[in-house]
Amino acid sequence: MKKGKLYLIPTTLGDTDKLDKVLPDYNREIVSKLDEFIVEQLRTARRFLRKMGHPLSIDEMTFYELNKHTDDLEINAYLNPVLSGKSMGLLSEAGTPCVADPGSVIVQLAHEKRIEVVPLVGPNSIILALMASGFNGQSFVFHGYLPVDKNTLVKKIREMETVSRSAHQTQIFIETPYRNLQLFDKLVETCRTDTKLCIATDLTLEREIIKTKTVAAWKKETVNFHKKPTVFLLYF
C-alpha cells in the first residue's frame, strides 16, 4: 500500500486574521485536503484551522496532541494513518513546526518509517528576527531558552558574548514571555556597553517592534514587551 505524506504546516505567530500576509494560498489547498493533524495544543490548532477556512467541521477532524506530556507509546502510533495511505498535517502552536517546537520527534519517526516529509512555507520568528537585526546571518546559533537560575544565566550570557566577539557569531535566544523583562535586565546588567542587542517582538503582527541598539543605548530605553513573544539577538 502506498504511504501518505506528512505535511509540516506553519501557523501564524500570533492572533491575526491576516493569514494571506504570512501564508501562501498553497498551504490552504493542502490543509483543506487533510482531516488528521498532530498538534501541540488542541485549542490553538482548531482556531487556526477555522481561520484557514477548512471545509470540515472540527468534529469531523482527528487530532493527536504532541507535547512534553505525551507518552512515547502514543507517539509511536501517531503515524499509523500515514502508513495506511492517508496524509497528515503537523502543526506548531506558533510559526514553523520542529523549530523550538516538539514536532521533530514525529519527523524523525517519519524518516525511520520512510514516510515522505513535506515542509510548507511560513513564518519563523527566529529567522525573521535574524534577517531584521543587522547581525551576522552567515554564522549564528540558536540557544532556545536560557537558564532560569540567576547565577547560571549570568554565566551563560557571558559565554555567549565571548563567543560572539571571538567568532563574530550571532547569538539568538528566547524566553517565556512573562520573564522577558527579567532577562532584559540581566542582559543590560551583564553585557559590555558596546555589545549590540536586538529585540524583536510580536513579529508579523500589527504591533511588531524590532530594535537593534548597543547595551549602553538600551540602558536609557524604556521597554514594554512583558508577556509578548520576543526573540533576543546578541552580537558584537
C-alpha positions as YAML, in Angstrom:
chain: A
units: angstrom
residues:
- id: 1
  name: MET
  ca: [0.00, 0.00, 0.00]
- id: 2
  name: LYS
  ca: [1.24, 3.46, -0.91]
- id: 3
  name: LYS
  ca: [2.01, 5.60, 2.12]
- id: 4
  name: GLY
  ca: [0.59, 9.07, 2.71]
- id: 5
  name: LYS
  ca: [2.72, 12.16, 3.36]
- id: 6
  name: LEU
  ca: [3.48, 14.15, 6.48]
- id: 7
  name: TYR
  ca: [2.98, 17.87, 5.84]
- id: 8
  name: LEU
  ca: [4.71, 20.33, 8.18]
- id: 9
  name: ILE
  ca: [2.21, 23.18, 8.37]
- id: 10
  name: PRO
  ca: [3.29, 26.62, 9.64]
- id: 11
  name: THR
  ca: [0.82, 28.68, 11.64]
- id: 12
  name: THR
  ca: [0.68, 32.39, 12.40]
- id: 13
  name: LEU
  ca: [2.97, 33.84, 15.08]
- id: 14
  name: GLY
  ca: [0.07, 35.38, 16.97]
- id: 15
  name: ASP
  ca: [-3.61, 36.20, 16.89]
- id: 16
  name: THR
  ca: [-4.26, 37.71, 13.47]
- id: 17
  name: ASP
  ca: [-6.87, 37.35, 10.74]
- id: 18
  name: LYS
  ca: [-4.44, 38.40, 8.01]
- id: 19
  name: LEU
  ca: [-3.34, 34.89, 7.08]
- id: 20
  name: ASP
  ca: [-2.61, 35.89, 3.47]
- id: 21
  name: LYS
  ca: [0.14, 38.18, 4.77]
- id: 22
  name: VAL
  ca: [2.27, 35.30, 6.03]
- id: 23
  name: LEU
  ca: [0.94, 32.07, 4.49]
- id: 24
  name: PRO
  ca: [0.78, 31.09, 0.78]
- id: 25
  name: ASP
  ca: [-2.54, 30.05, -0.77]
- id: 26
  name: TYR
  ca: [-0.94, 26.67, -1.48]
- id: 27
  name: ASN
  ca: [-0.91, 25.96, 2.26]
- id: 28
  name: ARG
  ca: [-4.66, 26.43, 2.37]
- id: 29
  name: GLU
  ca: [-5.08, 23.99, -0.51]
- id: 30
  name: ILE
  ca: [-3.05, 21.33, 1.29]
- id: 31
  name: VAL
  ca: [-4.70, 21.88, 4.68]
- id: 32
  name: SER
  ca: [-8.20, 21.66, 3.20]
- id: 33
  name: LYS
  ca: [-7.46, 18.11, 1.97]
- id: 34
  name: LEU
  ca: [-6.38, 16.81, 5.38]
- id: 35
  name: ASP
  ca: [-8.56, 15.66, 8.24]
- id: 36
  name: GLU
  ca: [-5.96, 14.27, 10.67]
- id: 37
  name: PHE
  ca: [-3.48, 16.52, 12.46]
- id: 38
  name: ILE
  ca: [-0.70, 16.17, 15.02]
- id: 39
  name: VAL
  ca: [-0.78, 19.36, 17.10]
- id: 40
  name: GLU
  ca: [0.98, 20.94, 20.04]
- id: 41
  name: GLN
  ca: [-2.19, 22.45, 21.51]
- id: 42
  name: LEU
  ca: [-5.73, 21.46, 20.53]
- id: 43
  name: ARG
  ca: [-7.39, 24.83, 21.07]
- id: 44
  name: THR
  ca: [-4.79, 26.77, 19.09]
- id: 45
  name: ALA
  ca: [-4.88, 24.24, 16.23]
- id: 46
  name: ARG
  ca: [-8.67, 24.27, 15.99]
- id: 47
  name: ARG
  ca: [-8.76, 28.07, 15.94]
- id: 48
  name: PHE
  ca: [-6.13, 28.16, 13.19]
- id: 49
  name: LEU
  ca: [-7.94, 25.62, 11.02]
- id: 50
  name: ARG
  ca: [-11.19, 27.57, 11.32]
- id: 51
  name: LYS
  ca: [-9.37, 30.73, 10.19]
- id: 52
  name: MET
  ca: [-7.91, 28.78, 7.28]
- id: 53
  name: GLY
  ca: [-11.48, 28.04, 6.20]
- id: 54
  name: HIS
  ca: [-11.17, 24.27, 6.46]
- id: 55
  name: PRO
  ca: [-14.26, 22.74, 4.75]
- id: 56
  name: LEU
  ca: [-14.83, 20.20, 7.53]
- id: 57
  name: SER
  ca: [-16.19, 20.93, 10.97]
- id: 58
  name: ILE
  ca: [-13.87, 20.46, 13.92]
- id: 59
  name: ASP
  ca: [-15.83, 17.36, 14.98]
- id: 60
  name: GLU
  ca: [-15.06, 15.74, 11.62]
- id: 61
  name: MET
  ca: [-11.30, 16.03, 12.16]
- id: 62
  name: THR
  ca: [-8.98, 13.87, 14.25]
- id: 63
  name: PHE
  ca: [-6.30, 15.43, 16.43]
- id: 64
  name: TYR
  ca: [-3.27, 13.86, 18.10]
- id: 65
  name: GLU
  ca: [-1.72, 16.01, 20.81]
- id: 66
  name: LEU
  ca: [2.08, 16.23, 20.97]
- id: 67
  name: ASN
  ca: [3.74, 17.99, 23.88]
- id: 68
  name: LYS
  ca: [6.01, 17.27, 26.84]
- id: 69
  name: HIS
  ca: [3.24, 15.25, 28.50]
- id: 70
  name: THR
  ca: [2.69, 12.89, 25.56]
- id: 71
  name: ASP
  ca: [3.68, 9.27, 26.21]
- id: 72
  name: ASP
  ca: [6.27, 7.75, 23.85]
- id: 73
  name: LEU
  ca: [4.00, 4.78, 23.17]
- id: 74
  name: GLU
  ca: [1.27, 7.15, 21.96]
- id: 75
  name: ILE
  ca: [3.71, 8.99, 19.69]
- id: 76
  name: ASN
  ca: [4.79, 5.75, 18.02]
- id: 77
  name: ALA
  ca: [1.21, 5.19, 16.87]
- id: 78
  name: TYR
  ca: [0.54, 8.72, 15.59]
- id: 79
  name: LEU
  ca: [1.77, 7.99, 12.07]
- id: 80
  name: ASN
  ca: [-0.28, 4.81, 11.60]
- id: 81
  name: PRO
  ca: [-2.80, 6.64, 9.35]
- id: 82
  name: VAL
  ca: [0.08, 7.71, 7.05]
- id: 83
  name: LEU
  ca: [1.32, 4.14, 6.85]
- id: 84
  name: SER
  ca: [-2.23, 3.18, 5.83]
- id: 85
  name: GLY
  ca: [-2.22, 5.67, 2.94]
- id: 86
  name: LYS
  ca: [-3.61, 8.88, 4.50]
- id: 87
  name: SER
  ca: [-1.67, 12.13, 4.57]
- id: 88
  name: MET
  ca: [-1.46, 14.05, 7.84]
- id: 89
  name: GLY
  ca: [-0.51, 17.54, 8.97]
- id: 90
  name: LEU
  ca: [1.87, 18.51, 11.78]
- id: 91
  name: LEU
  ca: [1.12, 21.92, 13.31]
- id: 92
  name: SER
  ca: [3.13, 24.01, 15.73]
- id: 93
  name: GLU
  ca: [1.43, 26.23, 18.29]
- id: 94
  name: ALA
  ca: [3.01, 29.22, 16.53]
- id: 95
  name: GLY
  ca: [5.26, 29.53, 13.50]
- id: 96
  name: THR
  ca: [7.03, 26.67, 11.77]
- id: 97
  name: PRO
  ca: [6.94, 23.12, 13.16]
- id: 98
  name: CYS
  ca: [10.07, 21.49, 14.62]
- id: 99
  name: VAL
  ca: [11.96, 24.73, 15.30]
- id: 100
  name: ALA
  ca: [11.86, 25.47, 19.04]
- id: 101
  name: ASP
  ca: [9.00, 23.00, 18.95]
- id: 102
  name: PRO
  ca: [8.50, 19.32, 19.95]
- id: 103
  name: GLY
  ca: [7.48, 18.24, 16.44]
- id: 104
  name: SER
  ca: [10.94, 16.99, 15.46]
- id: 105
  name: VAL
  ca: [10.30, 13.67, 17.22]
- id: 106
  name: ILE
  ca: [7.47, 12.99, 14.77]
- id: 107
  name: VAL
  ca: [9.57, 13.96, 11.76]
- id: 108
  name: GLN
  ca: [12.39, 11.70, 12.92]
- id: 109
  name: LEU
  ca: [9.90, 8.86, 13.27]
- id: 110
  name: ALA
  ca: [8.56, 9.59, 9.78]
- id: 111
  name: HIS
  ca: [12.05, 9.27, 8.28]
- id: 112
  name: GLU
  ca: [12.58, 6.00, 10.11]
- id: 113
  name: LYS
  ca: [9.33, 4.70, 8.61]
- id: 114
  name: ARG
  ca: [10.31, 6.04, 5.15]
- id: 115
  name: ILE
  ca: [7.42, 8.47, 5.05]
- id: 116
  name: GLU
  ca: [7.77, 11.49, 2.78]
- id: 117
  name: VAL
  ca: [8.07, 14.71, 4.81]
- id: 118
  name: VAL
  ca: [6.87, 17.91, 3.11]
- id: 119
  name: PRO
  ca: [7.72, 21.25, 4.80]
- id: 120
  name: LEU
  ca: [5.43, 24.13, 3.81]
- id: 121
  name: VAL
  ca: [6.46, 27.77, 3.68]
- id: 122
  name: GLY
  ca: [5.54, 30.04, 6.58]
- id: 123
  name: PRO
  ca: [6.76, 32.49, 9.24]
- id: 124
  name: ASN
  ca: [9.58, 31.63, 11.60]
- id: 125
  name: SER
  ca: [10.28, 34.21, 14.31]
- id: 126
  name: ILE
  ca: [13.92, 33.21, 14.72]
- id: 127
  name: ILE
  ca: [14.80, 33.68, 11.05]
- id: 128
  name: LEU
  ca: [12.70, 36.84, 10.70]
- id: 129
  name: ALA
  ca: [14.44, 38.37, 13.72]
- id: 130
  name: LEU
  ca: [17.88, 37.45, 12.35]
- id: 131
  name: MET
  ca: [17.01, 38.98, 8.98]
- id: 132
  name: ALA
  ca: [15.96, 42.25, 10.58]
- id: 133
  name: SER
  ca: [18.70, 42.51, 13.22]
- id: 134
  name: GLY
  ca: [21.58, 43.67, 11.06]
- id: 135
  name: PHE
  ca: [23.73, 40.95, 12.64]
- id: 136
  name: ASN
  ca: [25.79, 38.19, 11.03]
- id: 137
  name: GLY
  ca: [23.48, 35.90, 9.07]
- id: 138
  name: GLN
  ca: [26.35, 33.65, 7.91]
- id: 139
  name: SER
  ca: [27.26, 32.38, 11.37]
- id: 140
  name: PHE
  ca: [24.68, 32.16, 14.13]
- id: 141
  name: VAL
  ca: [23.44, 29.83, 16.85]
- id: 142
  name: PHE
  ca: [20.04, 29.44, 18.46]
- id: 143
  name: HIS
  ca: [20.18, 28.61, 22.17]
- id: 144
  name: GLY
  ca: [16.46, 28.23, 22.83]
- id: 145
  name: TYR
  ca: [15.55, 29.15, 26.40]
- id: 146
  name: LEU
  ca: [18.33, 30.36, 28.69]
- id: 147
  name: PRO
  ca: [18.77, 29.10, 32.28]
- id: 148
  name: VAL
  ca: [16.32, 30.40, 34.90]
- id: 149
  name: ASP
  ca: [18.80, 30.37, 37.78]
- id: 150
  name: LYS
  ca: [20.31, 33.87, 38.01]
- id: 151
  name: ASN
  ca: [23.92, 32.83, 38.51]
- id: 152
  name: THR
  ca: [23.76, 30.26, 35.71]
- id: 153
  name: LEU
  ca: [22.05, 32.81, 33.47]
- id: 154
  name: VAL
  ca: [24.80, 35.38, 34.01]
- id: 155
  name: LYS
  ca: [27.42, 32.76, 33.19]
- id: 156
  name: LYS
  ca: [25.55, 31.81, 30.00]
- id: 157
  name: ILE
  ca: [25.23, 35.44, 28.90]
- id: 158
  name: ARG
  ca: [28.95, 36.00, 29.36]
- id: 159
  name: GLU
  ca: [29.74, 32.83, 27.43]
- id: 160
  name: MET
  ca: [27.53, 33.94, 24.51]
- id: 161
  name: GLU
  ca: [29.07, 37.40, 24.48]
- id: 162
  name: THR
  ca: [32.60, 35.94, 24.46]
- id: 163
  name: VAL
  ca: [31.77, 33.60, 21.56]
- id: 164
  name: SER
  ca: [30.10, 36.40, 19.62]
- id: 165
  name: ARG
  ca: [33.18, 38.60, 19.97]
- id: 166
  name: SER
  ca: [35.74, 35.92, 19.15]
- id: 167
  name: ALA
  ca: [33.84, 34.19, 16.32]
- id: 168
  name: HIS
  ca: [31.71, 37.12, 15.07]
- id: 169
  name: GLN
  ca: [28.72, 34.85, 15.58]
- id: 170
  name: THR
  ca: [25.15, 35.99, 16.23]
- id: 171
  name: GLN
  ca: [23.66, 34.57, 19.43]
- id: 172
  name: ILE
  ca: [19.88, 34.01, 19.32]
- id: 173
  name: PHE
  ca: [17.65, 33.05, 22.23]
- id: 174
  name: ILE
  ca: [14.11, 33.31, 23.57]
- id: 175
  name: GLU
  ca: [12.34, 33.47, 26.91]
- id: 176
  name: THR
  ca: [8.94, 32.66, 28.32]
- id: 177
  name: PRO
  ca: [7.06, 35.95, 27.66]
- id: 178
  name: TYR
  ca: [6.31, 36.67, 31.31]
- id: 179
  name: ARG
  ca: [10.07, 36.58, 32.07]
- id: 180
  name: ASN
  ca: [11.10, 38.89, 29.20]
- id: 181
  name: LEU
  ca: [11.82, 41.88, 31.40]
- id: 182
  name: GLN
  ca: [13.91, 39.89, 33.89]
- id: 183
  name: LEU
  ca: [16.04, 38.59, 31.02]
- id: 184
  name: PHE
  ca: [16.39, 42.07, 29.54]
- id: 185
  name: ASP
  ca: [17.51, 43.50, 32.88]
- id: 186
  name: LYS
  ca: [20.10, 40.76, 33.28]
- id: 187
  name: LEU
  ca: [21.39, 41.28, 29.72]
- id: 188
  name: VAL
  ca: [21.97, 45.03, 30.08]
- id: 189
  name: GLU
  ca: [23.44, 44.48, 33.55]
- id: 190
  name: THR
  ca: [25.87, 41.77, 32.41]
- id: 191
  name: CYS
  ca: [26.97, 42.66, 28.86]
- id: 192
  name: ARG
  ca: [29.60, 45.18, 27.87]
- id: 193
  name: THR
  ca: [28.18, 48.56, 26.89]
- id: 194
  name: ASP
  ca: [29.33, 48.28, 23.26]
- id: 195
  name: THR
  ca: [27.73, 44.85, 22.72]
- id: 196
  name: LYS
  ca: [24.73, 45.07, 20.41]
- id: 197
  name: LEU
  ca: [21.34, 43.67, 21.37]
- id: 198
  name: CYS
  ca: [18.37, 43.23, 19.05]
- id: 199
  name: ILE
  ca: [14.89, 42.73, 20.47]
- id: 200
  name: ALA
  ca: [12.18, 41.54, 18.06]
- id: 201
  name: THR
  ca: [8.65, 41.45, 19.46]
- id: 202
  name: ASP
  ca: [5.27, 40.36, 18.02]
- id: 203
  name: LEU
  ca: [6.78, 39.57, 14.61]
- id: 204
  name: THR
  ca: [4.40, 39.73, 11.60]
- id: 205
  name: LEU
  ca: [1.65, 41.24, 13.79]
- id: 206
  name: GLU
  ca: [0.38, 44.82, 13.58]
- id: 207
  name: ARG
  ca: [2.17, 45.67, 16.84]
- id: 208
  name: GLU
  ca: [5.54, 44.33, 15.63]
- id: 209
  name: ILE
  ca: [8.63, 46.08, 17.02]
- id: 210
  name: ILE
  ca: [12.24, 45.33, 16.04]
- id: 211
  name: LYS
  ca: [15.08, 47.41, 17.50]
- id: 212
  name: THR
  ca: [18.85, 47.00, 17.48]
- id: 213
  name: LYS
  ca: [20.91, 49.11, 19.88]
- id: 214
  name: THR
  ca: [24.07, 48.91, 21.93]
- id: 215
  name: VAL
  ca: [23.66, 47.83, 25.52]
- id: 216
  name: ALA
  ca: [24.58, 51.39, 26.53]
- id: 217
  name: ALA
  ca: [21.66, 52.72, 24.48]
- id: 218
  name: TRP
  ca: [19.27, 50.06, 25.81]
- id: 219
  name: LYS
  ca: [20.05, 51.18, 29.37]
- id: 220
  name: LYS
  ca: [18.43, 54.53, 28.51]
- id: 221
  name: GLU
  ca: [15.41, 52.91, 26.84]
- id: 222
  name: THR
  ca: [12.03, 52.26, 28.43]
- id: 223
  name: VAL
  ca: [10.97, 48.81, 27.23]
- id: 224
  name: ASN
  ca: [7.49, 47.33, 27.15]
- id: 225
  name: PHE
  ca: [7.39, 43.74, 25.94]
- id: 226
  name: HIS
  ca: [6.13, 41.96, 29.05]
- id: 227
  name: LYS
  ca: [4.14, 38.83, 28.10]
- id: 228
  name: LYS
  ca: [4.81, 39.43, 24.38]
- id: 229
  name: PRO
  ca: [6.51, 36.76, 22.20]
- id: 230
  name: THR
  ca: [10.07, 38.06, 21.79]
- id: 231
  name: VAL
  ca: [13.32, 36.97, 20.16]
- id: 232
  name: PHE
  ca: [16.61, 38.25, 21.57]
- id: 233
  name: LEU
  ca: [19.80, 38.51, 19.50]
- id: 234
  name: LEU
  ca: [23.24, 39.42, 20.78]
- id: 235
  name: TYR
  ca: [26.23, 40.41, 18.65]
- id: 236
  name: PHE
  ca: [29.46, 42.38, 18.76]
...
